[in-house]
């Protein structure tokens, strides 16, 4: 099978010749892996590890410097640059919510950005360069990102006290990403296989919001995005960290095709439980524990856990191997290689 055939078979819940693989890594983790391998060719790494997906990129507008070692990026989120003991290449952009007006009306979010601000000029060439691979595009976040821009505390209060303000914010972000995805599909002649849709709904121990809140404030905008993506002949890769098992029936009803990252936060999010409850109705992506196993386990333990995921959710198709978040800089390169059988 080609990589694309392998991924599409898994998404159709058919067993491919082997479990398809994806690769997500923060820039410092990439740098550490490349130093370990002794070269700087990322495409060579992906090929050597048998990675079946390629992530298309539309360049965002430049970040704007603001005071206190911070930047303001696309759609109004402010990030603070920090360093830690992992060294100078382990600088991390940490989310810091900007303070915004306490009510809606003539607000200014997103601040001046439109779909025109994304540079999609290389998308067609990227598709041609990776014709044999499954292609993933985007970073549409229609509920969590408004919260990050607004500020989590204010946003959660808004759900109760200022619901119109929440809907106004989510509407702005949804309209932005529908236009972005539509333009990307047109430029690539419908070649994109998966579109990323993001809204973190879970904490380490349970839901971040109630199901009624989800259905009132998140589901309508997720449904619009899912309808758009399916209309573009794509599949929906929905990302939410945390313990999200309570939301999965609703996500299936909304039309989500693939759930990422199936973070192993407890028994209900274990691959056995997810496969028993939802196998055949929902595909899965990720699962490899980023909190303990990948940074602290041995290569043998990592390889064994990868085999477990490939067998349980992946034994009948319906699974793509990947980490339960982007590889972080504290993950030893040996464990990344072991995860993919290298």
N, C-alpha and C positions, 0 to 999 in steps of 0.2 A: 504494500500500500504506500502511496505517497503520504506525506504529512497531512495534507489537507483531507485526503480520503479517510485517514485514520481518525482525525478529529470529527469529521462529519458523521462517520459511523458511530462513534461514541455518543454524539449528540442525538443520534437517532435510536439510541439504546440498543445498538448492535455491537457485538464483540469484535473489535478490530484485531489486527495481527499482534499488537501489543498496546498497552495503555499509552495514550498520548500524553505529552509533557509540555508544560509551560514554565516560563522563567520570569520571575519578578525580582528586582534587586534595587536597593538604594544605591546612589552613586558611590558612596564609600565602600559598600560591599563589593561592587563591581571592581573598584580599584584594588582592593585586597586580593580578590580572586585573580585578577590579571597579573599582579606582582607574583603571586604564587606560581602561575603558569608560565611566566617569563615572556609574555608578549602582550600586545595591546589591541588585539583584533577581536572585538566582541562577536562579530558574526562567526568567526572561527570557533569561538567557545560554544555558541549556540548549536552549531553544526556538530561539533565533537560530542556534545551532551545529548544529541538527538532531540532537540527541542522542536516541537511541531507547530507552534504558533509564532507569528511575528506581530509586534505591536506597531501599528502605524502612528505617526506623530504629525500633528499640525502645530507649528510653532506658535506659542502665545506671544503677546506683546511683551516688550522688555519690562522687568520689574522696576518699580520706581522706588528709589531710596527715600526713606523717611527717617526721622531721628532715632537714636538709641539702637543702632545696629539692626535696624529692621527694614523690611521692604514691603511694599504694597503690590499685590499681584493681580492677575485676571479676576474680575468680578468682585473685587473689594476686600479680599482676605489679606490680613497683615501677618507677616511672618517675622520671627526674631531669629537672627543668626547667632548660634552659640557653638562653643567648642567643648570637648570633654577629653577624658584620659585616653580615648582611642586614637588621638593624634590629629594633626592638622587636616588630614583628608577626611576626617569623620565629623566635619561640621554638619549640623543638622538644622533644617528649617523647622522651627517649632511654631505651631499655630498660636496666634495671639489675636483674640477677637478685637476688632475695632469698636469703639463706642459710637452708637448711632442714635438718632432721635427716638424718643420713647413712644412715638405713634407713627401712623402711616402718613397719608396725605402726600405732600410734596417731597417725599424722601428722595434720596439720590443713589439708590442701589439698583443694579450695579453701577458703579461710578464712571459713566462715560464709555463703557465697553459695549460693543456690538459684535455680532458674528463676523463682521468685516475685519475685526482685529486679529483673527486667527489666520496664519499663513498656511494654506492648504496646497500650495503650488507643487509640493513634492509628493503628494499622495499617489498620483498615478504612477510615477516612477518607482515608488516603494512597492506598489502592487506588482509591477512587472518584475522587479528584482526578486520577489518572493512568490512567484506564481505557484509553486508546488506546496506552499504552506497555507495553513488557515490564518486568516487575518483578523486582528482585533483592533477596534478604533474607539477612541474617545475617553471622556472622563466626566460624564454627565451626572451631576449631583444636584437633585432638585429639592432635597429636604435638609440634609445635614449641612451642606455648604451655606445655605441661608442662615442656619443657626451659628455657624462659625463666623460669618460676617457680622451678624447681629450681636453675637455674644451668647453663649449657651444659657447662662442664667436668665438673661432678659428674654431670650427666645422661648424658653420653657414657661416663663410667666405669661408671655404673649399668648400661648396656646389657650390659656384660660381667660385672660383679661383683655387681650387685643386680637381676637381671632382674625379680624379683617386684615390686620397688618401682616400676620403670618401668611395668609392666602396671597396678599399682594406680593410679598417677597418670593414665595414659591412660584407664582405665576411668571414673574420676571425671569427667573432662572430656567423654568420649563420652556418658555418661548425661545430663550437663547439657545438651548441645547437642541430643541427640535429643528431649528434653522441650521445649526451647525451640522447635525447628523444628516439632514436632507442634502446639504451642499456636498458633504463628503461622499455620500452615495452617488450623487450625480457625477462628480469628478472621477470616481473610480468605476463607473458603469455597473454599479451593483455588486462589485467584487468582494466587498467586506462581509465576512462571515459572522462576526460577533461584534456587538456594540456594548460597551461598558456602561452600566447604570449603577450609581452609588447612592446609598443613604444608610449610614450606620444606625441600627435600631437596637442593638443589644449592648449591655454591659458584660462584665466578666461573669456575673451571677444571674442575670435575667434581663427582661425587656427594659429598654430605656424609657419607653412610654407605653401606655395601655393600648390594647387593641382598639377600643373606641377612638382614642386619639389618633392612632395610626390610620384608621379608616376615614377619619374626618380630614386629616391634614397632610398625610403622606400619600395614601393610596390613590387619590384622584390624579395627582401629578405623575406618579409612577405609571398609572394606567395610560395616560396620554403618551408618555415616552415609549412604553411597550408597544402601544398601537402604532406609533410612528416607526419604530424599529422593525416590527413585523411587516409594515407596509413597504419598507425599504428592502425586503427579502433577507433580513438579518435575524440573528438569534440574540436574545437578551442574556448577558452575563451580569447578574445582579450581585453586587458586593455589599455585604454588611458584616462587620466584625461582631464578636460577642455571642451570647447565648440567644439565638433567634428562633428556636424551635417553635415558639408560640405563633410566630408570624408565617411560618412556611405554608400552611394551608391557604392563607390569603394570598401569598406570593404566587403560588401555583394557579389560583383562580384568576389573578391579574394577568397571567401569561408568561411569567418568568420561565426561561428555559434552563438556565444554569445558575446554581447558587455557589457563591464564593464568599469567604475562604474556608467555610465549615471549620471555624476555629474550635479546637478541641477543649472546650471550657468545662465539660462535665459529661456524665453518662448520656444525656439526651442529645448531645452533639457528637457522640462517637459514631464512627462510620457504620457500625453494626445497627445502631438504633435508627440512623437516618435512612439506611438502605431498606430496613424492614418497614419503616413507615411511609417512605416516599419513593423508593426505587421504582423505576419505570415511568414515573410521572414527572420527575425532576432530575436533571443531571447535576453532578457535583464537580467542583474545581477547588483544589488546594488541599487543606487538611494537615499538612506536615507541621507539627508544633514548633512555633517560632519562639515561644517563651522559655522552654526548658530543653527540649530535645535537640533542636538544631544548634543552639549556642553551646550547650553543655554536654550533649551525648557523645558517644564514640561513633566513629564511622560505621562500625558493625551494627550498633543500635539504630542508627539512621537508616541504613539499608534494610534492616528488618521491618521497620515501621513503613517504609516506602512499599515494600512487598505486601504488607498487610492492607494498605489502602488500594493498591492495584488489584488485589484479590477480592476484597469485600465490596466496595462500591464499583470497582472496575471490572469484576469478573464477568459481568454480562454486558459490558459497555456502560455508558452513562457516567464516566469519570475521566477527569484530566488531572494528572499528577502535578502538584505545585505546592509551594509553601503556604502556610496559613497567614501570610502577610508577605510583603516584599522582604527578601533576604536583608537582614540588618548587618551592620559592620562587625558585630561581635560573633557572627557565625564563622567558624573556621572553614577555609576553603576545602579542606579534606571532607567536611560533612556535606558541602554542596555537591562535590563530585560523587560521594557515596550515595546520595539521594537518587542520582540518575544512573547509578551503576558504573560510575567512572573510577 
